[in-house]
């Protein structure tokens, strides 16, 4: 099993332990407040753990968990699951000595041999005084994201009303980089950006900034071709798209995290001509961005927590016309391209 060799620290040096986190192979010191929290909990229970929620760590809704009783010690982002290594070291006579290490006798690869690292006292003081910058507030983070997406510029345009709130443009006016002919109040355009989104559609001209992504659960999209003819397309073969989703458990991005959802299987058809292949390319891009399906309530069955279409219309029948979700339908390919364009899939 795992064992941890921890020798009691002399009272004169206990408060001088230094905690580091790893970033790309480089060990970076924590700020002094985090140092104090980690050392306090470690002293009480070297086999335990602590959840950090202050300062920088408040960016994660669930905080970060630092586990002591394992080798190597780890810090886990409780929201994303990302794990990085952590270590504790004691300075002595201008040296930092690696903390006692955990060794699992069942492990194939033993821990590395300890090494002594000489550290200049002035550099040590500088490292200990460093602090992580506080994260921006949610409101400021949203402003920063909107500005980054649209590359807006301040404007002095006052001759028109704001197209969003319909009030006069007296102050705080911006124009977006790709559509500078219609200025907005800065706060109004920021309000159009959904929380945690990296996608914005201009309310006036529809220009898309950023990349829109969805919450589609894991599944497969399989494409085949054959020589059969679709109604209305008698000079080309058929592209068959098969979508498949197994049952699963909803993640934090879904409507009911932790609850099961029902999978589905859907088949759609396109003519195997130039326009049909263009639509196929766009549908594959929408799939990659997780826009094709979502989790919700089925319109046809009323079943909740089900994988359902997400607003991109597909032809699920080779015949029967528009009323039966099939062909012939002369305007379908043009319509679905417009639907995809509205989602920023071009």
C-alpha positions as CSV (number, residue, x, y, z in Angstrom):
1,X,0.0,0.0,0.0
2,X,1.0,3.7,0.0
3,X,3.1,5.0,2.8
4,X,4.1,8.6,3.6
5,X,7.3,9.3,5.5
6,X,6.8,12.6,7.3
7,X,9.3,13.8,9.9
8,X,8.2,16.4,12.4
9,X,9.5,19.8,11.5
10,X,11.4,21.8,14.1
11,X,9.2,24.6,15.5
12,X,11.6,27.2,14.1
13,X,11.2,26.0,10.5
14,X,7.7,24.6,10.4
15,X,6.2,27.9,9.1
16,X,8.9,28.1,6.3
17,X,7.7,25.2,4.2
18,X,7.2,26.1,0.6
19,X,4.5,24.6,-1.6
20,X,4.9,24.4,-5.4
21,X,2.5,23.5,-8.3
22,X,3.8,22.2,-11.6
23,X,3.2,24.0,-14.9
24,X,4.7,22.4,-18.1
25,X,7.6,20.8,-16.2
26,X,8.3,24.0,-14.2
27,X,7.7,24.2,-10.5
28,X,6.0,27.5,-9.5
29,X,5.5,28.6,-5.9
30,X,2.0,29.2,-4.5
31,X,1.2,32.7,-3.1
32,X,1.8,33.1,0.7
33,X,-1.9,32.8,1.6
34,X,-2.2,29.4,-0.2
35,X,1.2,28.4,1.3
36,X,-0.3,29.0,4.8
37,X,-3.5,27.1,4.1
38,X,-1.7,24.1,2.6
39,X,0.8,23.9,5.4
40,X,-1.8,24.2,8.1
41,X,-3.9,21.3,6.8
42,X,-0.9,19.2,6.0
43,X,0.4,19.6,9.6
44,X,-2.9,18.4,10.9
45,X,-3.3,15.5,8.6
46,X,-0.5,14.5,6.2
47,X,-2.7,11.8,4.6
48,X,-5.7,14.2,4.1
49,X,-6.8,16.8,1.6
50,X,-8.0,20.4,1.4
51,X,-10.3,22.2,-1.0
52,X,-9.1,25.6,-2.1
53,X,-11.7,28.2,-2.9
54,X,-10.1,31.6,-2.3
55,X,-8.6,34.0,-4.8
56,X,-7.4,32.4,-8.0
57,X,-9.1,29.1,-7.1
58,X,-12.5,30.7,-7.0
59,X,-12.5,30.6,-10.8
60,X,-13.6,27.0,-10.6
61,X,-17.2,26.7,-9.3
62,X,-16.2,23.7,-7.2
63,X,-12.8,24.8,-6.1
64,X,-9.5,22.8,-6.4
65,X,-8.7,19.8,-4.2
66,X,-5.1,19.2,-3.0
67,X,-4.4,15.7,-1.9
68,X,-1.5,15.0,0.5
69,X,-1.5,11.3,1.0
70,X,-0.4,10.2,-2.4
71,X,2.7,10.3,-4.6
72,X,3.0,12.7,-6.2
73,X,0.7,15.0,-4.3
74,X,-1.9,16.5,-6.6
75,X,-4.2,19.5,-7.2
76,X,-7.4,18.7,-9.0
77,X,-9.8,21.3,-10.6
78,X,-13.1,19.9,-9.3
79,X,-15.0,21.4,-12.2
80,X,-12.9,20.3,-15.2
81,X,-11.1,17.3,-13.6
82,X,-7.7,18.7,-14.7
83,X,-4.9,17.4,-12.4
84,X,-1.5,18.8,-11.8
85,X,1.4,17.8,-9.5
86,X,2.1,19.5,-6.2
87,X,5.1,19.3,-3.9
88,X,6.2,20.7,-0.5
89,X,9.8,21.6,0.3
90,X,11.7,22.8,3.3
91,X,14.5,25.4,2.9
92,X,17.6,24.9,5.1
93,X,20.9,26.7,4.8
94,X,19.9,28.3,1.5
95,X,18.9,24.9,0.1
96,X,15.5,23.5,-0.6
97,X,15.2,19.8,0.0
98,X,12.4,17.8,-1.6
99,X,9.7,16.7,0.8
100,X,9.6,13.0,1.8
101,X,8.1,11.0,-1.0
102,X,5.4,8.4,-1.2
103,X,6.3,5.1,-2.8
104,X,3.8,2.4,-3.8
105,X,5.6,-0.9,-3.6
106,X,3.3,-2.2,-6.4
107,X,4.3,0.7,-8.7
108,X,6.4,-0.3,-11.8
109,X,8.3,3.0,-11.8
110,X,9.8,4.1,-8.5
111,X,9.9,7.7,-7.5
112,X,12.9,9.7,-8.5
113,X,15.9,10.2,-6.2
114,X,15.8,13.4,-4.1
115,X,18.1,16.2,-5.3
116,X,19.4,19.3,-3.5
117,X,18.6,22.5,-5.2
118,X,20.5,25.6,-4.3
119,X,18.5,28.8,-4.1
120,X,19.7,32.3,-3.6
121,X,18.2,33.9,-0.5
122,X,17.1,37.0,-2.5
123,X,15.4,34.8,-5.1
124,X,13.7,32.8,-2.4
125,X,12.3,35.9,-0.9
126,X,11.0,37.1,-4.3
127,X,9.3,33.7,-5.0
128,X,7.7,33.7,-1.6
129,X,6.3,37.2,-2.1
130,X,4.7,36.4,-5.5
131,X,0.9,36.3,-5.6
132,X,-1.5,35.1,-8.2
133,X,-3.6,38.0,-9.6
134,X,-7.2,37.9,-8.5
135,X,-9.5,36.7,-11.3
136,X,-11.9,39.3,-12.8
137,X,-15.4,39.5,-11.6
138,X,-18.0,37.6,-13.7
139,X,-19.3,40.9,-15.1
140,X,-15.8,42.0,-16.1
141,X,-15.0,38.6,-17.5
142,X,-18.1,38.8,-19.7
143,X,-17.0,42.3,-20.9
144,X,-13.5,41.0,-21.6
145,X,-14.9,38.0,-23.6
146,X,-17.2,40.2,-25.7
147,X,-14.4,42.7,-26.5
148,X,-12.1,39.8,-27.5
149,X,-14.7,38.2,-29.7
150,X,-15.9,41.4,-31.5
151,X,-12.7,43.4,-31.5
152,X,-14.9,46.4,-30.8
153,X,-13.7,50.0,-30.9
154,X,-15.0,53.1,-29.0
155,X,-17.1,55.3,-31.1
156,X,-18.4,58.9,-31.0
157,X,-21.4,58.2,-33.2
158,X,-24.5,59.8,-31.6
159,X,-26.7,60.5,-34.6
160,X,-28.6,57.2,-34.3
161,X,-30.4,55.3,-31.5
162,X,-28.9,52.0,-30.1
163,X,-30.6,49.2,-32.2
164,X,-30.9,47.1,-29.0
165,X,-32.4,49.4,-26.4
166,X,-33.7,52.0,-28.8
167,X,-32.2,54.8,-26.6
168,X,-30.0,57.6,-27.7
169,X,-26.3,56.9,-28.1
170,X,-24.9,59.4,-25.6
171,X,-22.0,57.5,-24.0
172,X,-20.3,54.1,-23.8
173,X,-20.7,53.6,-27.6
174,X,-18.8,50.9,-29.5
175,X,-18.7,49.6,-33.1
176,X,-17.9,45.9,-33.8
177,X,-14.9,45.1,-36.1
178,X,-16.8,43.4,-38.9
179,X,-19.9,45.6,-39.0
180,X,-18.9,49.2,-38.1
181,X,-22.0,50.8,-39.6
182,X,-24.3,50.2,-36.7
183,X,-23.0,51.3,-33.3
184,X,-24.3,50.0,-30.0
185,X,-24.1,50.8,-26.3
186,X,-21.3,48.7,-24.9
187,X,-23.5,47.4,-22.1
188,X,-26.2,46.4,-24.6
189,X,-23.9,44.4,-26.8
190,X,-22.4,42.7,-23.8
191,X,-25.9,41.8,-22.6
192,X,-26.4,39.9,-25.9
193,X,-23.5,37.5,-25.0
194,X,-24.8,34.5,-23.2
195,X,-23.1,33.4,-20.0
196,X,-19.9,31.3,-20.6
197,X,-20.4,31.7,-24.4
198,X,-17.7,32.3,-27.0
199,X,-20.2,33.1,-29.7
200,X,-22.0,36.3,-30.6
201,X,-24.3,37.1,-33.5
202,X,-24.6,40.8,-34.5
203,X,-28.3,41.8,-33.7
204,X,-28.4,44.0,-36.8
205,X,-26.7,42.2,-39.7
206,X,-26.3,38.7,-38.3
207,X,-22.5,38.5,-38.6
208,X,-21.1,35.8,-36.4
209,X,-18.2,36.4,-34.0
210,X,-16.5,33.4,-32.4
211,X,-17.5,29.8,-32.6
212,X,-20.8,28.5,-31.3
213,X,-20.7,25.1,-29.6
214,X,-23.4,22.9,-28.1
215,X,-23.9,20.4,-25.4
216,X,-24.5,17.3,-27.6
217,X,-23.5,14.1,-25.7
218,X,-21.0,11.6,-27.1
219,X,-22.2,9.7,-30.2
220,X,-21.2,8.7,-33.7
221,X,-21.9,10.1,-37.2
222,X,-21.4,7.6,-40.0
223,X,-21.6,8.5,-43.8
224,X,-22.2,6.0,-46.6
225,X,-23.0,6.5,-50.3
226,X,-25.0,4.3,-52.8
227,X,-26.5,4.4,-56.2
228,X,-30.2,4.7,-55.1
229,X,-32.1,7.8,-56.2
230,X,-34.0,10.3,-54.0
231,X,-37.3,11.6,-55.2
232,X,-36.5,14.7,-57.3
233,X,-32.8,13.8,-57.7
234,X,-32.7,11.2,-60.4
235,X,-29.3,12.0,-61.8
236,X,-27.2,11.2,-58.7
237,X,-26.9,8.7,-55.9
238,X,-27.7,9.1,-52.3
239,X,-25.7,10.1,-49.2
240,X,-26.9,8.3,-46.0
241,X,-26.0,9.8,-42.6
242,X,-26.4,7.5,-39.6
243,X,-26.4,9.1,-36.1
244,X,-26.1,6.9,-33.0
245,X,-26.2,7.7,-29.3
246,X,-26.1,5.2,-26.4
247,X,-27.8,5.8,-23.1
248,X,-25.7,7.8,-20.7
249,X,-25.4,10.1,-17.7
250,X,-25.8,13.8,-18.1
251,X,-22.8,16.0,-17.4
252,X,-22.5,19.4,-15.7
253,X,-23.3,21.2,-19.0
254,X,-26.6,19.3,-19.5
255,X,-30.1,20.3,-18.2
256,X,-30.2,17.7,-15.3
257,X,-26.6,16.8,-14.3
258,X,-26.2,13.3,-12.9
259,X,-29.4,12.0,-14.2
260,X,-29.6,9.3,-17.0
261,X,-30.6,10.2,-20.5
262,X,-32.0,8.0,-23.3
263,X,-29.9,7.6,-26.5
264,X,-31.3,7.4,-30.0
265,X,-30.6,6.4,-33.6
266,X,-31.4,8.6,-36.6
267,X,-30.9,8.3,-40.3
268,X,-30.9,11.2,-42.8
269,X,-30.5,11.5,-46.5
270,X,-28.8,13.9,-49.0
271,X,-28.5,13.9,-52.8
272,X,-25.0,12.9,-53.8
273,X,-24.4,16.0,-56.0
274,X,-22.3,19.1,-55.5
275,X,-24.9,20.9,-53.3
276,X,-25.6,17.8,-51.3
277,X,-21.9,17.3,-50.5
278,X,-21.7,21.0,-49.5
279,X,-24.5,20.5,-47.0
280,X,-22.7,17.3,-45.8
281,X,-19.6,19.3,-45.1
282,X,-21.6,21.8,-43.1
283,X,-23.4,19.1,-41.2
284,X,-20.1,17.4,-40.3
285,X,-18.8,20.8,-39.0
286,X,-22.0,21.2,-37.0
287,X,-21.4,17.7,-35.6
288,X,-17.9,18.6,-34.6
289,X,-19.2,21.6,-32.7
290,X,-21.8,19.5,-30.9
291,X,-24.7,21.4,-32.5
292,X,-26.7,18.6,-34.2
293,X,-28.4,17.1,-31.1
294,X,-29.1,18.1,-27.5
295,X,-30.7,16.7,-24.4
296,X,-34.3,17.6,-23.7
297,X,-37.9,16.6,-24.2
298,X,-38.9,14.7,-27.3
299,X,-41.6,16.6,-29.3
300,X,-43.0,13.3,-30.8
301,X,-43.0,11.0,-27.7
302,X,-43.0,13.5,-24.9
303,X,-40.1,11.6,-23.2
304,X,-37.9,13.8,-21.0
305,X,-34.1,13.5,-20.7
306,X,-33.7,12.2,-24.3
307,X,-31.3,12.9,-27.1
308,X,-33.2,15.1,-29.5
309,X,-32.7,17.1,-32.7
310,X,-31.3,20.6,-32.0
311,X,-33.0,22.7,-34.7
312,X,-31.0,21.7,-37.8
313,X,-33.5,20.1,-40.1
314,X,-32.7,16.7,-41.7
315,X,-34.5,14.7,-44.3
316,X,-35.2,11.4,-42.6
317,X,-37.2,9.8,-45.5
318,X,-36.2,9.3,-49.1
319,X,-39.7,10.1,-50.4
320,X,-43.0,11.5,-49.2
321,X,-42.3,15.1,-49.7
322,X,-41.8,18.0,-47.2
323,X,-44.8,17.1,-45.0
324,X,-43.2,13.6,-44.3
325,X,-39.6,14.9,-43.8
326,X,-38.6,13.5,-47.2
327,X,-38.0,14.3,-50.8
328,X,-38.9,15.9,-53.2
329,X,-38.3,19.3,-51.6
330,X,-36.7,21.8,-54.0
331,X,-35.8,24.4,-51.4
332,X,-34.5,22.0,-48.6
333,X,-30.8,22.3,-49.3
334,X,-31.0,26.1,-49.4
335,X,-33.0,26.2,-46.2
336,X,-30.7,24.0,-44.2
337,X,-27.7,26.0,-45.3
338,X,-29.4,29.2,-43.9
339,X,-30.1,27.3,-40.6
340,X,-26.4,26.4,-40.4
341,X,-25.3,29.9,-41.3
342,X,-27.4,31.3,-38.4
343,X,-25.4,29.0,-36.1
344,X,-22.1,30.3,-37.5
345,X,-21.5,27.1,-39.5
346,X,-20.3,28.2,-42.9
